[in-house]
Amino acid sequence: MTKKKRGILRREKILLGGDEIEVDTFDAKIVLGSGEELESIEELLTEEEIEKSIQAALKEIETIASKYPDKEKDIWYCYKVGKILQFVDNKGFTDRRGLIWRRMAFDLHPELFAQKVKSPEESKRYPEFMYHLGKQSEKNVARATFDQWYEILKFKEIYRDKKLLKRILTVCEKENRSGVGLRERIKKLRKKV
C-alpha cells in the first residue's frame, strides 16, 4: 500500500460561474466506503489544528513586524519570528514544516517574511532560516551578522555541533567573512572535526 502524501490547507484556483477565484482547501478527503474514513477524518482534524496554529503564529508575527519597519535583513526580527516558528516542533508538525512555511510565506503573508516571493518552493527558504535561527541562543545570534548567519544555516544541522558552531562564530567575529569566503571557511572547519 502506498503511503499518502500528507498535506495541509492550501490555496487553490477554481472556476465559479466562469470566473477564476482562489479558495482555501484541505488536502484530506473523506471518501465514504473506502475503508479509510477514520484515518481521513483524523487527517482532516490534524490539518485543521495546523491551520489554527498557523493563524495564531501569524498574529504573533504581525505584532513583532510592527516594531521592525525594515525587517528584510534584521537579525533580531528573524530571531524573534524564529522563536515563534518553533511551534512546529512543540506541536509535533515538524514533518510538515515545508508545507507550513509555504502556507505562511506564500499563501497568506509573504510580507511578514521579508521577501518577494516568486514561487511556492522559494517561499519556504526564509521561514526555514528564521526557524533555525530561533534555535540559537541570543548570545550566539549577536556574534554574527544576518549575512553570516544566512551562510552558516545553509549547512544542515550545523547548529547542533556546539564546538563547531563556536569555532565558526569566532571566525565571523575575527575575520569578518561572509558569502563565499565564509562558506569555504566553514567547509574547512567541518573537515577538521
PyMOL commands that set and color helices and strands:
alter all, ss='L'
color gray80, all
select helices_A, chain A and resi 37-65+75-84+87-90+94-108+110-113+122-133+138-141+146-152+158-160+162-175+179-192
alter helices_A, ss='H'
color red, helices_A
select strands_A, chain A and resi 10-16+19-25
alter strands_A, ss='S'
color yellow, strands_A
deselect
rebuild
show_as cartoon
